[in-house]
Amino acid sequence: MTPMDQLREIFLGLFGERTGGEAPGDDDVVFGRDSRYGLESMDTLRFASALLPVFGDAVYDLKVENVSSLRSIHDQLQPA
C-alpha cells in the first residue's frame, strides 16, 4: 500500500460518512475554510493523530498552513 493509499484509508475511516464513502481526490481541499466536507480544526487534529501510528514522528513536522489536501500532507510526510 502506498503512503497516499494509507492517507486515503485513514481519511475515509474518520470522515467517510461526510464523503459518502468516496475518497477525495488527491488535490481536493479536505481541510480548511475551503473544504467541501465542513471539517474543522478539531477534525484536522484527529486526522493528524491518526497518522502517528503509520507515519511516526514525521507528523510532528507538518506545517499547518500546508495541510489542506491529501497531496499536501503526503508531500510533507515524504523523507527529504
N, C-alpha and C positions, 0 to 999 in steps of 0.2 A: 504494500500500500504506500503510495507516495505521500509526502508531507501535505500536499494540497488535499488529497483524499481524506487524510486524517482531520484536517481543518473542517472540511465539509461534514464529515461524520459527527464531529463534536458539536458543530453548529446545529445540525439537524436534531441531535439528541437533546439539546437545550431549547431550541426555538422552532422545532418542526411544526408545532401547532400554528405558529404565526405565518409560516410559509406554505401551509397546505401540504406539508411533507415533501416539498420540492426544494432541492438545494439551490441557493442563489448562484448566479454567475460569478466567476472569479473576480470581476471588476464591479459588480453591483455594490452600491453603498449599503452596508448592513448595519453600521454603527454611525452615530452622529445625527445631526439635525436633518440631514437629507435622506436618512434611512426610510425606505418604504415599509419597513416592518414595525416601526414605532418602538424600537429598542432604546432604552435609556441607559444612563451611565452605570446603574447597578447591573444591568444586563451585560455590559461590556466587562465589568469586573467578574461576573460569573463565568463568562467565556474565558477570560484570561486565567482564572483559577482552574478551569477545566483543562487548560492547555499544559499546566505544570507537570502532571504525570507523564505526558508524552514528550514535551519539548524541554523540560527541565529549566535550568537557570536562565536560558535564553529569553524566557518570557519576561523576566525582570528588566530586560534591556529594551523592551518595546517602547517606542516613543508614542505617547498618547495622541499627538497631533497627526500621526500617520496610521492610526487604527481606524480605518473606515471600511475597507473591503477585505475579503479573504486574501486577495493577492497582496495587498499592502502588508498584511500580517505575515503571510508566507515569506515575502521578500525580506522582512526584518528578522525572521527566525533562521534564515539561512546563514551558515557559517561564513565569516568574512574571508 
